[in-house]
Amino acid sequence: MDFYNKVGKMAIGSRLRGLSDMITTDAAQLYHIYGVDIQPRWWPVFYVLTQTIENSITVIAREIGQSHASVSQVVREMVKCGFVTERKNKHDQRKNFVSLTEKGKAAAMKLNDQHQDVSAAINQAFSESQYDLWKAIEEWEYLLEQKSLLRRVQEEKKKREGEKVQIIDYTPAHKQAFKQLNEEWITQYFRMEESDHKALDHPDEYIVDKGGHIFMAVYEGNVVGACAIIKMDDKKYELAKMAVSPKAQGKSIGTLLGQACIEKAKDLGADTVYLESNTMLKPAINLYLKLGFEKITGPPSPYERSNIQMELKV
């Protein structure tokens, strides 16, 4: 246990497997002392079959929460040892029905005493423990059904990496990076248009000098993202030219850039932030919705690729 105390909760999977192995080892010996020669991993399938005359592999798998392939393998092993018999459904040859043989039924009778003794022993162990393991397992199963461990780790990774991202003001030294980042995503999905060339070839004249602002995202010393707000009038700014390098996606960079632009627009006196996009860019649309934008019907767009307009009241 020193290893687990040293490593900590990140080893929860290994520790649970160790506990499972400990219990399974004892379980294998338990069947022998009750005179039943079955494998511990057969037990869920075996138990379901004791409750019905016969059942399909599909239904058994669904009831015990295991894959069809796993249950099929267990059934084959039980057939080989004479505990169950398997037959094809005469109406659907893809379905197999399983039932206990006489040997299986005799084993089930012997296991009645075992079930009683095991339940009493486990309850006794629970009474000696500070925490109710059974309830804790139920709670963890529920929590992981709502949000998997994989997703939780991905979110923590995104949060940690996002803390390393710096959002800085654009300077003329960023002109080439601003252009390259935007050209990269535009040419991947669409074609460069006249309005793109105006903004990307002359960002100072087209955006900054007209009262707008550009932010750049820096991660580990590299410029990996950009976003601009373009002044439309004294109270309205357009969120435009948001781009994140494919090499740096998944670090909340788009969110951080969007938030910075919205805050800047508010500081400049805006009450509305407007944007145009294309619905095929689903991650971008989801980001805008997350930032609070709503779909509107706006003025005609200068971009051929634009098929959605959105707006945020700030």
C-alpha positions as CSV (number, residue, x, y, z in Angstrom):
1,M,0.0,0.0,0.0
2,D,3.0,2.3,0.3
3,F,3.1,2.6,-3.5
4,Y,-0.5,3.8,-3.7
5,N,0.1,6.3,-0.8
6,K,3.1,7.6,-2.7
7,V,1.4,7.8,-6.1
8,G,-1.9,9.1,-4.8
9,K,-5.4,9.0,-6.3
10,M,-4.2,8.9,-9.9
11,A,-3.6,5.2,-9.3
12,I,-7.3,4.6,-8.5
13,G,-7.7,2.2,-11.5
14,S,-4.7,0.0,-10.4
15,R,-5.8,0.0,-6.8
16,L,-9.4,-1.1,-7.7
17,R,-8.0,-3.9,-9.9
18,G,-5.8,-5.0,-7.0
19,L,-8.9,-5.1,-4.7
20,S,-10.9,-6.9,-7.4
21,D,-8.1,-9.5,-7.8
22,M,-8.0,-10.1,-4.0
23,I,-11.7,-10.7,-3.9
24,T,-11.7,-12.8,-7.1
25,T,-9.0,-15.0,-5.8
26,D,-11.0,-15.8,-2.7
27,A,-14.2,-16.3,-4.8
28,A,-12.5,-19.0,-6.8
29,Q,-11.7,-20.9,-3.6
30,L,-15.3,-20.3,-2.3
31,Y,-16.8,-22.3,-5.2
32,H,-14.6,-25.3,-4.4
33,I,-15.6,-25.4,-0.7
34,Y,-19.3,-25.5,-1.7
35,G,-18.5,-28.3,-4.2
36,V,-19.2,-26.2,-7.4
37,D,-16.6,-26.1,-10.1
38,I,-17.4,-22.8,-11.8
39,Q,-15.3,-19.7,-12.5
40,P,-15.9,-16.5,-10.7
41,R,-16.3,-14.5,-13.9
42,W,-19.2,-16.8,-14.9
43,W,-21.3,-15.8,-11.9
44,P,-23.3,-12.9,-13.4
45,V,-24.3,-15.0,-16.4
46,F,-25.0,-18.0,-14.2
47,Y,-27.1,-16.0,-11.8
48,V,-29.3,-14.5,-14.5
49,L,-29.9,-18.0,-15.9
50,T,-31.1,-19.2,-12.5
51,Q,-33.9,-16.6,-12.6
52,T,-35.4,-17.7,-15.9
53,I,-35.9,-20.9,-17.9
54,E,-33.8,-19.5,-20.8
55,N,-32.5,-16.2,-22.0
56,S,-30.9,-14.7,-25.1
57,I,-27.2,-13.7,-24.9
58,T,-28.3,-10.1,-25.9
59,V,-30.7,-9.8,-22.9
60,I,-28.1,-11.3,-20.5
61,A,-25.4,-8.9,-21.7
62,R,-27.8,-5.9,-21.3
63,E,-28.9,-7.0,-17.8
64,I,-25.4,-7.5,-16.4
65,G,-23.8,-4.6,-18.3
66,Q,-21.3,-6.5,-20.3
67,S,-20.6,-6.7,-24.0
68,H,-22.3,-9.3,-26.2
69,A,-18.8,-10.7,-27.1
70,S,-17.8,-11.1,-23.5
71,V,-21.1,-12.9,-22.6
72,S,-20.8,-15.2,-25.6
73,Q,-17.3,-16.2,-24.5
74,V,-18.5,-17.0,-21.0
75,V,-21.4,-19.0,-22.4
76,R,-19.1,-21.0,-24.7
77,E,-16.9,-21.9,-21.6
78,M,-20.0,-22.9,-19.6
79,V,-21.3,-25.1,-22.5
80,K,-17.9,-26.8,-22.7
81,C,-18.1,-27.6,-19.0
82,G,-21.7,-28.8,-19.2
83,F,-23.4,-26.1,-17.1
84,V,-25.5,-24.6,-19.9
85,T,-26.9,-25.5,-23.3
86,E,-27.2,-23.1,-26.2
87,R,-29.7,-23.2,-29.1
88,K,-30.5,-21.0,-32.1
89,N,-33.7,-19.1,-32.4
90,K,-35.7,-20.9,-35.1
91,H,-37.1,-17.5,-36.3
92,D,-33.8,-15.6,-36.1
93,Q,-30.6,-17.6,-36.5
94,R,-28.6,-14.6,-35.3
95,K,-30.0,-15.0,-31.8
96,N,-28.8,-17.7,-29.4
97,F,-30.8,-18.8,-26.4
98,V,-29.1,-20.1,-23.3
99,S,-30.5,-22.3,-20.5
100,L,-29.1,-24.3,-17.5
101,T,-28.5,-28.0,-18.0
102,E,-29.3,-30.5,-15.2
103,K,-25.7,-30.1,-14.1
104,G,-26.2,-26.3,-14.0
105,K,-29.4,-26.6,-12.0
106,A,-27.7,-28.9,-9.5
107,A,-24.9,-26.3,-9.1
108,A,-27.5,-23.6,-8.6
109,M,-29.0,-25.6,-5.7
110,K,-25.6,-25.9,-4.0
111,L,-24.9,-22.2,-4.5
112,N,-28.0,-21.2,-2.5
113,D,-26.1,-21.8,0.8
114,Q,-23.1,-20.1,-0.6
115,H,-25.0,-17.0,-1.5
116,Q,-26.4,-16.8,2.0
117,D,-23.0,-17.2,3.6
118,V,-21.3,-14.8,1.3
119,S,-23.9,-12.1,1.8
120,A,-23.6,-12.5,5.6
121,A,-19.8,-12.3,5.4
122,I,-19.8,-9.1,3.3
123,N,-22.4,-7.5,5.6
124,Q,-20.1,-8.3,8.5
125,A,-17.1,-6.7,6.7
126,F,-19.2,-3.6,5.9
127,S,-20.1,-3.3,9.6
128,E,-16.4,-3.3,10.5
129,S,-15.6,-0.6,7.9
130,Q,-15.9,3.2,8.3
131,Y,-17.2,3.7,4.8
132,D,-20.0,2.0,2.8
133,L,-18.1,0.7,-0.2
134,W,-21.3,-0.4,-2.0
135,K,-22.9,3.0,-1.8
136,A,-19.6,4.6,-2.8
137,I,-19.4,2.4,-5.9
138,E,-23.0,3.3,-6.8
139,E,-22.2,7.0,-6.5
140,W,-19.0,6.7,-8.6
141,E,-20.8,4.7,-11.3
142,Y,-23.5,7.5,-11.4
143,L,-20.9,10.3,-11.5
144,L,-18.9,8.6,-14.3
145,E,-22.0,8.0,-16.3
146,Q,-22.7,11.7,-16.2
147,K,-19.1,12.6,-17.1
148,S,-16.5,10.0,-17.9
149,L,-13.1,10.0,-16.3
150,L,-11.6,10.6,-19.8
151,R,-13.7,13.7,-20.2
152,R,-12.8,14.9,-16.8
153,V,-9.1,14.5,-17.5
154,Q,-9.5,16.2,-20.9
155,E,-11.1,19.2,-19.1
156,E,-8.3,19.4,-16.6
157,K,-5.7,19.2,-19.3
158,K,-7.5,22.0,-21.2
159,K,-7.7,24.1,-18.1
160,R,-4.0,23.6,-17.2
161,E,-2.8,24.4,-20.7
162,G,-5.2,27.4,-21.0
163,E,-3.5,28.9,-17.9
164,K,-0.2,29.1,-20.0
165,V,-1.9,31.0,-22.8
166,Q,-1.2,34.8,-22.9
167,I,-3.5,37.2,-24.7
168,I,-1.5,40.2,-25.8
169,D,-2.2,43.3,-27.9
170,Y,-1.3,43.2,-31.6
171,T,1.8,45.1,-32.8
172,P,3.0,45.5,-36.4
173,A,5.5,42.8,-35.6
174,H,2.5,40.4,-35.5
175,K,1.3,41.3,-39.0
176,Q,2.6,38.2,-40.8
177,A,1.4,35.8,-38.0
178,F,-2.0,37.4,-38.1
179,K,-2.2,36.8,-41.8
180,Q,-0.9,33.3,-41.8
181,L,-3.1,32.1,-39.0
182,N,-6.3,33.3,-40.8
183,E,-5.2,32.2,-44.3
184,E,-4.6,28.7,-42.9
185,W,-8.2,28.1,-41.8
186,I,-9.9,30.1,-44.6
187,T,-8.1,28.2,-47.4
188,Q,-8.8,24.9,-45.6
189,Y,-12.6,25.4,-46.0
190,F,-13.2,28.3,-48.4
191,R,-11.3,30.7,-50.6
192,M,-9.8,34.0,-49.8
193,E,-12.0,37.0,-50.7
194,E,-11.5,40.7,-51.3
195,S,-12.5,41.6,-47.7
196,D,-10.0,39.0,-46.4
197,H,-7.1,40.6,-48.3
198,K,-8.0,44.1,-47.0
199,A,-8.0,43.0,-43.4
200,L,-5.1,40.6,-43.5
201,D,-2.8,42.6,-45.8
202,H,-3.4,45.9,-44.1
203,P,-4.5,45.2,-40.5
204,D,-3.3,48.5,-39.1
205,E,-5.1,50.6,-41.7
206,Y,-8.2,48.5,-42.0
207,I,-8.8,47.6,-38.3
208,V,-6.6,49.4,-35.8
209,D,-6.5,52.9,-37.3
210,K,-10.3,52.8,-37.7
211,G,-10.9,52.3,-34.0
212,G,-10.7,48.5,-33.8
213,H,-8.4,46.3,-32.0
214,I,-6.5,43.0,-32.5
215,F,-5.4,40.4,-29.9
216,M,-2.8,37.7,-30.4
217,A,-2.6,34.5,-28.3
218,V,0.8,33.3,-27.3
219,Y,1.5,29.7,-26.0
220,E,5.0,28.7,-24.7
221,G,6.5,31.6,-26.6
222,N,4.8,30.9,-30.0
223,V,2.0,33.0,-31.5
224,V,-0.9,30.5,-31.9
225,G,-4.0,32.6,-32.3
226,A,-5.6,35.9,-33.3
227,C,-8.9,37.7,-33.2
228,A,-10.0,41.2,-34.0
229,I,-12.9,43.6,-33.3
230,I,-13.7,45.9,-36.1
231,K,-15.6,49.2,-35.4
232,M,-18.9,49.4,-37.3
233,D,-20.2,52.5,-35.5
234,D,-19.8,54.1,-32.0
235,K,-21.9,51.4,-30.3
236,K,-21.3,48.3,-32.5
237,Y,-18.2,46.3,-33.2
238,E,-17.7,43.2,-35.3
239,L,-15.8,40.1,-33.9
240,A,-13.7,39.0,-36.9
241,K,-10.7,37.1,-38.0
242,M,-10.6,34.7,-35.2
243,A,-8.0,32.0,-35.9
244,V,-6.2,29.3,-33.8
245,S,-3.4,27.2,-35.0
246,P,-4.3,23.5,-35.4
247,K,-1.2,22.7,-33.4
248,A,-2.6,24.6,-30.4
249,Q,-6.3,23.7,-30.4
250,G,-7.9,22.3,-27.3
251,K,-6.4,24.8,-25.0
252,S,-9.4,27.3,-24.7
253,I,-7.5,29.8,-26.9
254,G,-10.6,30.6,-28.9
255,T,-12.6,31.3,-25.7
256,L,-9.9,33.5,-24.3
257,L,-9.6,35.5,-27.5
258,G,-13.3,35.9,-27.8
259,Q,-13.6,37.0,-24.1
260,A,-10.8,39.5,-24.6
261,C,-12.4,41.0,-27.7
262,I,-15.8,41.3,-26.0
263,E,-14.3,43.1,-23.0
264,K,-12.4,45.4,-25.3
265,A,-15.5,46.3,-27.2
266,K,-17.3,47.1,-23.9
267,D,-14.3,49.3,-22.9
268,L,-14.6,51.1,-26.2
269,G,-18.3,51.9,-25.5
270,A,-20.0,49.2,-27.5
271,D,-23.4,47.9,-26.6
272,T,-23.4,45.2,-29.4
273,V,-20.9,42.8,-30.8
274,Y,-21.7,41.3,-34.2
275,L,-20.2,38.4,-36.2
276,E,-20.6,36.4,-39.4
277,S,-19.6,32.8,-39.9
278,N,-20.6,29.6,-41.6
279,T,-22.6,26.8,-40.1
280,M,-20.2,24.1,-41.3
281,L,-17.7,25.5,-38.8
282,K,-19.4,23.8,-35.9
283,P,-16.7,24.2,-33.2
284,A,-16.7,27.9,-34.0
285,I,-20.5,28.2,-33.8
286,N,-20.5,26.3,-30.5
287,L,-17.9,28.7,-29.2
288,Y,-19.9,31.7,-30.1
289,L,-23.0,30.3,-28.5
290,K,-20.9,29.6,-25.4
291,L,-19.8,33.3,-25.4
292,G,-23.5,34.3,-25.4
293,F,-24.0,35.2,-29.1
294,E,-27.5,34.6,-30.6
295,K,-28.5,34.1,-34.3
296,I,-30.0,37.1,-36.0
297,T,-30.9,38.2,-39.5
298,G,-28.5,41.1,-40.3
299,P,-27.5,43.2,-43.3
300,P,-26.1,41.6,-46.5
301,S,-22.6,40.2,-45.9
302,P,-19.6,41.1,-48.0
303,Y,-18.4,37.4,-47.7
304,E,-19.7,34.7,-50.0
305,R,-19.0,32.1,-47.3
306,S,-21.1,33.7,-44.7
307,N,-24.5,32.0,-44.0
308,I,-25.1,32.9,-40.4
309,Q,-25.0,36.2,-38.5
310,M,-24.9,36.4,-34.7
311,E,-25.0,39.2,-32.1
312,L,-24.2,39.7,-28.5
313,K,-25.6,42.5,-26.3
314,V,-22.8,43.7,-23.9
